[in-house]
Amino acid sequence: MVVMDLDENGGLDFEEFKRAVQQQPTQLEQWAGMLPLAGMLARSLPVSSGQGDQPLRDFGRLADVEIDAAVEVFSKGLKLLLSTARASTRQMFDSMDKKAFEAAKDLADGVSAVSKYKTFKMCTGKVADYHEGLSIRIGMYF
């Protein structure tokens, strides 16, 4: 709310609200929204895995030392998650860049994208040929 309150009057007027709702997230924000951060945080907390509201009650009783420990565990997990995601993202973009470079090189060499993926005519034979092939492979039991 504070970020959206441009005139800093403590509330959102219609224009501020409209601007905030219409603002599209960046690709990085969309990607970050897909990360399993809520689950990671919940698993980082030293609370019971009981039913109902017991885990929340346990959370309300955590000491500062336990919160610090949970933050450290979450931080290590987040670092591992981001490092893994960075590696796969780098690999994806390297592959895309390589394919784009090869396509540009092919175009420079006079190879069109259409001719590169040109198919040829295939003939599979007749139904009798199919049955004969099956009987050779599995016998005459069908």
C-alpha positions in Angstrom: 0.0 0.0 0.0 2.8 2.4 0.9 4.4 1.9 -2.5 1.2 2.5 -4.4 0.3 5.7 -2.3 2.1 8.2 -4.6 0.9 11.3 -2.9 1.7 9.8 0.5 -1.7 10.8 2.0 -2.1 7.4 3.9 -4.6 6.0 1.4 -5.2 5.1 -2.2 -7.3 7.4 -4.4 -8.9 5.9 -7.5 -6.1 6.9 -9.8 -3.5 5.3 -7.6 -5.5 2.2 -7.2 -6.1 2.0 -11.0 -2.4 2.4 -11.7 -1.5 -0.3 -9.3 -4.0 -2.8 -10.6 -3.1 -2.1 -14.3 0.6 -2.4 -13.7 1.8 -5.6 -15.3 4.5 -7.6 -13.5 7.9 -7.8 -15.2 9.2 -11.1 -16.5 11.5 -11.4 -13.5 8.5 -10.8 -11.1 6.5 -13.4 -12.9 9.4 -15.9 -12.6 9.9 -15.1 -8.9 6.2 -15.6 -8.3 6.6 -19.2 -9.4 9.2 -20.0 -6.8 8.1 -22.2 -3.9 9.0 -19.7 -1.3 6.0 -20.0 0.9 6.5 -23.8 1.3 10.2 -23.3 1.9 9.5 -20.8 4.6 6.9 -23.0 6.3 9.4 -25.9 6.3 12.1 -23.7 7.8 10.1 -22.9 10.9 10.7 -25.0 14.0 7.0 -25.8 14.6 5.0 -29.0 15.0 3.5 -30.6 12.0 0.3 -31.2 13.9 -3.2 -30.7 12.5 -5.4 -27.6 12.7 -4.0 -24.4 14.1 -1.3 -26.1 16.3 1.6 -25.1 13.9 0.4 -21.5 13.9 0.1 -21.6 17.7 3.7 -22.9 17.9 4.8 -20.2 15.5 3.3 -17.6 17.9 5.5 -18.9 20.7 8.8 -18.9 18.9 11.7 -17.1 20.6 13.9 -14.7 18.7 16.7 -17.2 18.7 14.4 -19.7 16.9 13.3 -17.1 14.4 17.0 -16.3 13.7 17.7 -20.0 13.1 14.7 -20.3 10.8 15.9 -17.3 8.8 19.3 -18.9 8.5 17.9 -22.2 7.3 15.6 -20.4 4.8 18.5 -18.3 3.6 20.6 -21.3 2.8 17.6 -23.0 1.1 17.0 -19.8 -0.9 20.6 -19.6 -2.0 20.5 -23.2 -3.2 17.2 -22.7 -5.0 18.5 -19.5 -6.7 21.8 -21.1 -7.7 20.0 -24.0 -9.3 17.5 -21.8 -11.0 20.3 -19.5 -12.3 22.2 -22.5 -13.8 19.1 -23.8 -15.6 18.2 -20.3 -16.8 21.7 -19.7 -18.1 21.7 -23.1 -19.9 18.3 -22.2 -21.4 19.5 -18.8 -22.7 22.8 -20.3 -23.9 20.9 -22.9 -25.9 18.5 -20.2 -27.3 21.4 -18.0 -28.3 23.3 -20.8 -29.9 20.2 -21.7 -32.0 19.7 -18.1 -33.0 23.4 -17.8 -34.0 23.1 -21.0 -36.1 20.0 -19.8 -37.8 21.6 -16.4 -38.6 24.7 -18.3 -39.9 22.5 -20.5 -42.1 20.7 -17.5 -43.5 24.1 -15.9 -44.2 25.2 -19.1 -46.0 22.0 -19.1 -48.1 20.3 -21.9 -46.2 16.7 -20.9 -45.6 14.9 -21.9 -42.5 12.3 -23.6 -44.6 14.8 -25.8 -46.5 16.5 -26.7 -43.2 13.4 -28.4 -41.9 12.2 -29.8 -45.2 10.6 -33.2 -45.0 10.5 -36.1 -47.5 7.8 -38.4 -48.6 7.5 -41.6 -46.7 5.6 -44.7 -47.7 4.6 -47.2 -45.1 3.2 -49.9 -47.3 -0.1 -51.7 -47.3 -2.0 -53.2 -44.4 -1.0 -56.7 -45.6 2.7 -55.6 -45.3 2.0 -54.5 -41.7 0.4 -57.9 -40.9 3.2 -59.8 -42.5 5.8 -57.8 -40.5 3.9 -58.5 -37.3 3.7 -62.2 -38.0 7.4 -62.3 -38.7 8.1 -60.6 -35.3 5.5 -62.3 -33.0 4.4 -65.3 -35.0 1.0 -66.2 -36.4 -0.9 -65.9 -33.1 -3.1 -62.9 -34.0 
